[in-house]
Structures are given as C-alpha cells and as structure tokens.
Amino acid sequence: MDNVIALEDAISQLPELVEFETDHYFSDELYARAIHIPAGVVLTGKVHKRDHINFLMKGEIRVMTDEGVKHLKAPAIIPSAKGIKRAGYAITEVLWVTVHHCTKTNVKDAEDELVEPNRPSIEAAIDKHRLEATL
C-alpha cells in the first residue's frame, strides 16, 4: 500500500487533476457507483471499510488487485477486500462499477459509511486543484 500512497501523492502534485463522470444508484440497501475513466489516466482508489464487488463493464485497465497487478478486459468481476488501496492505469476508456451493501440513501452519507477518510494532504491538494479550476 505504501507504493500506492506514494503514487497518489505524486498525482496530487500534477498541475491538472481529472474529474471523473460518476453515476450513483441506490436500491434496497445497495449502493452502486459507476466511474467513467478516460483512456490514459492513472488513478488511485479509496480505502473501503467493507468488502465489496467491482464490475469492469467497459474497456481495458491494469489495476492492483488483492492478488497483485492484473491486466483486465471487460467484462470482469473483481471481488475486493476492505482496507485495500488500489491503483490503476486505464488503457482504454473504462466504465468501473463498485457495489456495496449500504444503509444510507445519499452519496455523502454513503461515503461516510463505506470509505475511510482521505489523508489530510490529499484532501488539501484536491481542494486546491478544485479552487484553481474555478478561478
């Protein structure tokens, strides 16, 4: 996980962060998040508090899994253990969906229930990029 954190630190210092188009779905204590990742993007994921399932719906990506780095092509199903921080490289445009058991019914509360807090340095870098983008 140290290598992924180092990668995340390097990404946070880039002059431009990629904002991902993200769709959210809630249904009967399930929460699904669909992330549209452009080709050529390097990204890191959040640390989740619970085991969950990922679906690679479209595209091709190299991603750190519980079993090491894998080259995945859609369609694929990837179980994910809690406490893992992932990194990936989108070879093509990717649609990645995570599905979680969740008692909340809005995005903010679901994130609080499911995701470990980000490190303050990453939050500060993201906030800085967002502020600069609005100027």
C-alpha positions in Angstrom: 0.0 0.0 0.0 3.0 2.3 0.5 3.7 2.4 -3.2 0.1 3.3 -4.0 0.2 6.1 -1.4 3.4 7.4 -3.0 1.7 7.3 -6.4 -1.3 9.2 -5.0 1.0 11.9 -3.6 2.7 12.3 -7.0 -0.7 12.5 -8.8 -1.9 15.1 -6.3 1.0 17.4 -7.3 0.2 17.4 -11.0 -1.0 20.7 -12.5 -4.3 19.2 -13.5 -6.5 16.6 -11.8 -9.0 14.6 -13.9 -12.6 14.9 -12.6 -14.4 11.6 -13.4 -18.0 11.5 -14.5 -19.7 9.4 -11.8 -23.2 7.9 -11.6 -24.7 6.9 -8.3 -27.5 4.3 -7.7 -29.3 3.3 -4.5 -31.7 0.3 -4.2 -32.8 -1.6 -1.1 -29.6 -1.2 1.0 -27.3 -1.4 -2.1 -25.2 1.4 -3.4 -23.5 1.3 -6.8 -21.1 3.9 -8.1 -20.2 3.9 -11.8 -17.0 5.7 -12.7 -16.2 6.7 -16.3 -12.4 6.8 -16.6 -10.8 8.3 -19.7 -8.1 6.4 -21.6 -4.5 7.1 -20.4 -5.5 8.1 -16.9 -3.6 6.9 -13.8 -5.7 6.8 -10.7 -5.9 5.6 -7.1 -8.9 4.4 -5.3 -10.4 5.0 -1.9 -9.9 2.6 1.1 -13.2 0.9 1.8 -14.4 -0.2 5.2 -16.2 -3.3 3.9 -15.7 -6.0 1.3 -17.4 -5.2 -1.9 -17.6 -6.2 -5.6 -16.3 -4.3 -8.6 -17.5 -4.8 -12.2 -15.4 -3.8 -15.2 -18.2 -3.0 -17.6 -16.3 -1.5 -20.5 -12.7 -1.1 -21.5 -9.2 -2.3 -20.5 -7.3 -1.4 -17.4 -4.2 -2.5 -15.4 -5.1 -2.5 -11.8 -3.7 -3.5 -8.4 -6.0 -6.3 -7.1 -5.9 -8.3 -3.9 -3.7 -10.7 -5.8 -1.3 -8.2 -7.4 -1.3 -6.2 -10.6 -3.7 -7.6 -13.3 -4.5 -6.6 -16.8 -8.3 -6.7 -17.0 -10.6 -6.6 -20.0 -14.3 -6.0 -19.8 -16.4 -7.8 -18.8 -14.9 -8.8 -15.5 -16.0 -9.1 -11.9 -13.4 -8.4 -9.2 -14.1 -9.1 -5.5 -12.4 -6.5 -3.3 -11.4 -6.8 0.4 -11.8 -4.0 2.8 -8.8 -1.9 3.7 -7.1 -2.1 0.3 -5.9 0.9 -1.6 -5.8 0.4 -5.3 -4.0 2.0 -8.3 -4.9 1.6 -11.9 -4.0 2.7 -15.4 -6.8 3.0 -18.0 -5.5 1.6 -21.3 -8.8 2.4 -23.0 -11.9 4.3 -21.8 -13.2 2.4 -18.8 -16.5 2.0 -17.0 -15.9 0.7 -13.5 -18.7 -0.1 -11.1 -18.5 -0.8 -7.4 -21.4 -2.3 -5.5 -21.7 -2.1 -1.7 -24.2 -3.0 1.0 -25.2 0.3 2.4 -27.9 1.6 4.7 -27.6 5.2 3.5 -29.6 6.7 0.6 -27.4 9.7 -0.4 -23.9 10.0 -1.7 -22.3 11.9 1.2 -23.8 9.6 3.9 -22.9 6.5 1.8 -19.2 7.7 1.5 -19.1 8.3 5.3 -20.5 4.8 5.9 -18.3 3.0 3.4 -15.0 4.9 2.9 -12.1 5.6 5.2 -11.2 9.3 5.4 -8.6 10.5 3.0 -5.3 11.7 4.3 -5.3 15.5 5.0 -2.5 16.2 2.5 -4.5 14.5 -0.3 -7.7 16.4 0.7 -5.8 19.7 0.7 -4.3 19.0 -2.8 -7.7 18.1 -4.2 -9.3 21.2 -2.7 -6.5 23.4 -4.1 -7.0 22.0 -7.6 -10.7 22.5 -7.5 -10.3 26.1 -6.3 -7.8 26.8 -9.1 -10.1 25.3 -11.7 -12.9 27.8 -10.7 -10.7 30.9 -10.9 
